Amino acid sequence: MKLRRSLLFIPGNNPSMLQNGGVFGADSVILDLEDAVSPNEKDAARLLVAHALRHVDYGTSETVVRINGLDSFGSEDIRRIVPCEPGALLVPKVQCAEDIHTAVAKIAQAERREQKKVKIIALIETPRGLAECHAIARADERVVALAFGAEDYTAGIGAQRTKESIEISTARMLLVNAAAAAEIQAIDTPYTDAGDDLGMETDTTMAKQLGFKGKLAINPRQIDIIHSVFNPSQQEIAWAHQVIQAIRQAEAEGSGVASLQGKMVDAPIVNRAERIIKLTQVLGLSQEVVPC
C-alpha cells in the first residue's frame, strides 16, 4: 500500500526548498518544473531538480516531478529527469489515453536499463481530460493515480471557483469513479488558500468522503491537516476490527452470513474494513478498540 495522502508541490527553481523538501513529512514531494517555473528558467530548474534527485535525501517521501506539457518542454524534461530515478512523473493536462502512451514511450526510452520503472500520475485539468479519465486511468500499468486540477478545469467550463466547491462536485465524483474502476488512487485538487486552516480541513474532509485517497498541497502547513483527515479515526479502526471479528465468528459457526449491529456484513464491507486495518498497520497507528 503506497501512501499518497499528501503530495507537496516544491518549486523546481527554489534551491532552498528543494534541499529541505524531505523535512516536511509529506508522503510525496512534487518537484515542480511546470507552473512554478517561468519559461526562461526551465533549463536551470531542470538542472536543479536533477541534482536534487541525485543528492538530496527526501527520507520516506516519494519523489515526483511535475513535468511540463508534452506539447512544450515535457519531452526534454523526461529525457533529463527520468535517468535521475524519480519515483513518478506528474504529467499535466492529460487529455486522452494517447497522451499516456506518448509519455510512456518517452519514459521507456529515457530509462536506464537497471532502474525501476518510473510511474505516472495523470493530472486531469480539462473538460476533455475528465471525459476521458477512465481510458486514461487504464491506459498503462505505469499509471498509479489520477490527480484533479480544479483551477484549470473550472476555467475550461467557464465556472467560477468557490470555497464551497459546488462547481466541481460532479467532476470530483467522475474522477474518483474512474480511478476506482481502474483500481488506482484518486488525488484531490489543492486548497489554494494556505492561510485558511478551517477551510482546508473542511475541503479535505469532503474529499475523503467522496473517496479520494490523498490531496495535493501547496504549502507545508497543509500537510498535518491532510494527514489528520485521511488517517483512520479510532472509531473507524474500532469498526473495522468489529467487522473482521463478526465475519470470523460467522465462519467459525459455519454460517455464510455475518451481521454487525443488525446490518449484514458483505464482501464490500469486509474489503473496506481490511483496507482500514492495513492502513493502520502501515501508519503504525494504535489499534485500540473503542465503541463505535
N, C-alpha and C positions, 0 to 999 in steps of 0.2 A: 504494500500500500504506500504509494508515493504521496506524501502530504503536499498539497498546494493550497493551504488555507490563505496564505498571504504571499503576494508577488509584488515586491517593491521596485518601482522604477528608480534607476540611478542614471543621471545624465552621463553620457559617454564622453563628454568633453570636460568633466569635472574631476581632476586627478585626486583631490582630497576625498570626495565621496566614493570614488572607485576604490581607493585604498582602504577605506573604512567600512565598506558595504557589508562586511560579514558580521559586524558587531551589533546590528540592529535586531537580529533574531528572526528575520523573515524566512519563510520556508523556501522562497525563491527570490533571487535578486535579478532584476531585468536591467542589463547594461544597455542603455538606450542609444541607438545610432540614428533614430528617426526624428521624432518631433522635438526632442530636446536639443538637437544639433542643427545649426544653420548650414546651408549648402556649402559655404566657404570653409567650414570647419570639419566637413565629413572625413577627409583624409586623416587629419590629426586625431580626431576622435576614434577612428578605426584603429590607429596605431596604439592609442591609449588603452582601448578595450582589449586588443590582442595582448598587450603587455600585462594587463590585469589578469586575464585568464591564465597566463603562464606563471605569474609570480605572486599573485595575491591569494592568501588563504581565506576563503569565504566560509570556512567551517562547515556546518551542516546545510548551509543554504545551497540550493540548486542554482547553477549559473545559467541564466537565459539571456540571450542577446536579441533585442528587437532590431531587426534589420530594416533597411529602407524597402520601399516597394520594388518589386521585380521590374517595374517599368522605369525605375530611376537608378538608384545606386545599389539596389539589392543584390545584383549578381556579383558586384565587386565585394560587397560585404561578405557574402557567402564564401567567395574564393579566399579571402584573407582571414576570416574568423573561424570557419569550420575546422581547419587544421589545429587550432588552439584548443580544441576539445571543449566547447561549451556543452552543457547538458541538453540544451534545447535552443531552438530559434523561435522567436515570436514573429510570425510572418504577418505583416499588416495588410489590411484591406483585401482579404481573400474574398474573391467573388464567386469562385466555382471550383469544382474538383480539379479542373485542368491547371489551375494556379498551384495546387498542391503537387500535382505531377511534375510541373516545371521546377518547383522548388526542390523536390526530392531528387530529380535528375542532377541539378546543380550541386546539391549537397553531396550526393554519392560521388560525383566527380572530384570534389574538393577534399573528401575524407582521406586520411592516411590509412593504409591497409590495416594497421594494428589497432586503430582507435575504435571506441564504441560508437555505434550508430547514433547520430545526433537526432533528437526528437524534434517534433514540430508542435507548437501551439498556434492554432489558426485564430487570428484576430478578426472577428466579424464586425464590420463597421459600416456596411452599406445595405440598402434595401435588397439589392440583388444577392449579396452575401448571405443575408438572413434567409431569403427564399431558397437558397441552395445549400443551407448549412448541413442538412442531413447527408447529402452527397459529399460535401467537404469532410465531414466527420469520418466517413467511411472510405475516403479516397486512398489512404495508405496507412500501413501499420505504424508508421512513424508519428502519426497524429495522435497525441495523447490527451489533448484538451481543446475545447473551443472557448475563446475569451470574447467578451462582448465589449465593444466600444460605443457607448451611448451618445457621446457628443457628436461624432461624425454621422452616426445613424440618424439622430433626430434632425440634424441639418438636412440630411438626404431626403427625409419625408416631409420637411417643411414644418416641423413641430418645434415648439419652444420647450427647452429643457427646464424642468422644475424640480424642487427638492422632494415633492411628493412622488415624482416618477411615474405618474399615471400614464404618461405618453409612451413609456417603454415597457409597460406591463406585459403586453402581448408578445413583444419581441423577446423579452426575457424568457417567457414560457416556451416559445418556439425553440430557442437556443438550448434550453435545458432539456427539452424533449429530444432534440436531435442528438445531443451528447449522450443521453441515457440510452437511446436506441442503438447507438454505436458502442456503448459500454466504455465511454471515455469521460473525462471530467468537464464540468462546465464552470467557468470562471467569470465572476460578475464584473461589471464596469466599475471604475474607480469613483469614489465620492470626492468631488473636486473641492469642497470647502474644508481645507485641512484644519481650520480653527473651530469647526463645529463638531465637538465630540458626541453630543447627543444625536445630532442628525446622522453622523457616521454610524453610531450604534443602531439607530432605527433602520437605516438603509441596509446595513449588513444583516440584521435580523430578518428583514424582508427577503433578502437574497437567500439566506439559509432555508427559510420556509418554502421558497419556490423550488428548492432543490439544487442550488449552486453549491459547489464544493469548496469554493475559495473566492477571493476578491482581489482585484488589482489595487495597489496602494501608491499614492503619490507623495506620501510623507511618512517618515519613520514613526511618528507618534500615532499613526493609524494602526500599526501592527498589533499592539496589545489589545486594542478594541476588537479587531478582526478575530484574533485567536480566542478571546473570551467568548465571542458569539459562536464560533464554529466548533470549539471544544465541546464535547458532550457534557451536559449538566449532570449533577448527581442523580436527579430524577430520571433522566434518560438512561443513565447507567443502571440504576435500580430496575427500571422497566425492562431493559434488555436481559438482565440476569433472570428476572422473573419469567420472561418468555422462554428462555432456554430451559429453565427448571421445569416449566409446565410441559414442554414438549418431551423432555427426558422422562418425566413421570408418566406421561401418556404411553410412551414407548415401553417403559418397564411394565406397565399394566396390560400391554398388548392391545392398546387402543390406537386406532388410526386418527383419532380426533383429540386435540388438546384445546383447552379453554383457559382464559385468564380474565378474571373479573367479569365473567358472564359472556365474554366475547370469544369466538372461535379463533384459534391461532393457526393461520395457514402459512404456506411457503413464503409469500412476500413479507409477512410479519417476522418470520424467523430470519429471513435474509437481512432485514433491516436491523434486527437485534444483533446478529452476528457481526454486521459492519460496525455497530457502535462498540461492541466489546473489542473487536480488533483495533479500533481507533484508540480506545483507552490503553491498550497494550502498547501501541506504537508511541503514544504520548507519555506513557508512564504515569497515567492518572490513577487516582485512588479508585478502587472498585468496591468500596464500602456500600452496602445495600441500604438505602434509605426508603421510607414509604413513598409511593408514587402520589 
